[in-house]
Amino acid sequence: MPEWTPETAEAIAREAGIGPLSTDHWTVLAHCREDAVRRGFAPSLRRLAELTGLGGARIAQLFPGRPSALVARIAGLEPPREWPRDLQGRL
């Protein structure tokens, strides 16, 4: 994956049918990236909800489908551990 930039995030989000990215989107993405640096892997939806205070339903609304995997993808990270390896390549 190429080096991550906010512009890269916007492009990935557009490809996924999301955009433009709102303040709430950027809040989730920032917490995702910060947590991944601390822990070494992308956070689950539950953890993102705890970190952001937005709640799982709101995050799912912002990032429809597989929220935590989509957040990780837009944030330039590998999918979170909660997804089986055989699904990770199909994001």
Order of alpha helices (4+ residues) and beta strands (2+ residues): alpha-alpha-alpha-alpha-alpha-alpha
